[in-house]
Amino acid sequence: MKTTVTIGLQEYFSNGEWYNKGPLGSKSVYPGGSGSGKRAATREPCQGVALAAWRSYIIVSIGTGASAYTGAQNLHCTVAYGSP
């Protein structure tokens, strides 16, 4: 049985909040296995090169649903505060 996996990106701002950035990625996949064909993906182009913290979040739509956040990574990439 397939399930839907959704992934999004968040950027950390100096006000102590994580903000969603860019479009959500979504894919229906079968459990198990590996390979890029079985992954949801998303991306957001950098608009600046200042150091910023980023993380992704994953939502798996199965049963009552499950979600997780990846560990934050500091990257030389920023996106405007008001960007989606």
C-alpha positions as CSV (number, residue, x, y, z in Angstrom):
1,M,0.0,0.0,0.0
2,K,1.4,3.4,-0.9
3,T,1.6,6.3,1.5
4,T,2.1,10.0,0.9
5,V,5.4,11.6,2.1
6,T,5.5,15.4,2.2
7,I,8.7,17.5,2.8
8,G,9.2,21.2,3.5
9,L,12.0,23.6,4.4
10,Q,12.3,26.0,7.3
11,E,14.8,28.8,7.9
12,Y,15.6,30.1,11.4
13,F,15.3,33.8,12.1
14,S,16.8,36.0,14.8
15,N,13.3,36.3,16.5
16,G,13.7,32.6,17.6
17,E,11.1,31.3,15.1
18,W,11.4,28.8,12.2
19,Y,9.6,30.0,9.0
20,N,8.4,27.8,6.2
21,K,10.2,28.5,2.9
22,G,9.6,27.4,-0.6
23,P,7.1,24.9,-2.0
24,L,6.2,21.6,-0.3
25,G,7.4,18.5,-2.1
26,S,5.1,15.4,-2.0
27,K,5.3,11.9,-3.4
28,S,3.3,8.7,-3.1
29,V,5.6,5.8,-2.3
30,Y,5.6,2.2,-1.3
31,P,7.2,1.3,2.1
32,G,10.8,0.0,2.1
33,G,13.5,0.1,-0.5
34,S,15.7,3.0,-1.4
35,G,16.6,5.2,-4.3
36,S,15.8,8.7,-5.4
37,G,12.7,7.6,-7.2
38,K,11.2,6.8,-3.7
39,R,11.8,10.2,-2.1
40,A,9.9,13.4,-1.9
41,A,12.0,16.5,-2.6
42,T,11.8,20.3,-2.4
43,R,14.1,23.2,-2.9
44,E,14.2,27.0,-2.6
45,P,16.9,29.0,-4.3
46,C,19.2,31.2,-2.1
47,Q,18.6,35.0,-2.3
48,G,21.6,35.9,-0.1
49,V,24.8,34.3,1.2
50,A,24.7,35.2,4.9
51,L,24.9,32.2,7.3
52,A,21.5,30.9,8.3
53,A,20.1,27.8,10.0
54,W,17.9,25.5,7.9
55,R,16.0,22.3,8.6
56,S,13.5,20.2,6.8
57,Y,10.3,18.6,8.1
58,I,8.8,15.4,6.9
59,I,5.1,14.3,7.2
60,V,4.2,10.7,6.4
61,S,0.4,10.2,5.8
62,I,-0.2,6.8,7.2
63,G,-2.5,5.8,10.0
64,T,-2.8,8.8,12.3
65,G,0.2,10.4,10.5
66,A,3.7,11.0,11.7
67,S,6.1,13.9,11.4
68,A,9.7,14.6,12.1
69,Y,12.3,17.4,11.8
70,T,15.8,16.9,10.6
71,G,18.7,18.5,12.6
72,A,19.4,22.1,11.7
73,Q,22.4,22.9,9.4
74,N,24.1,26.2,9.1
75,L,24.4,27.1,5.4
76,H,25.5,30.3,3.6
77,C,22.0,30.7,2.1
78,T,19.2,33.1,3.1
79,V,15.7,33.7,1.7
80,A,13.8,37.0,2.2
81,Y,11.8,37.2,5.4
82,G,8.4,37.6,3.7
83,S,9.0,34.8,1.1
84,P,6.7,31.8,1.4
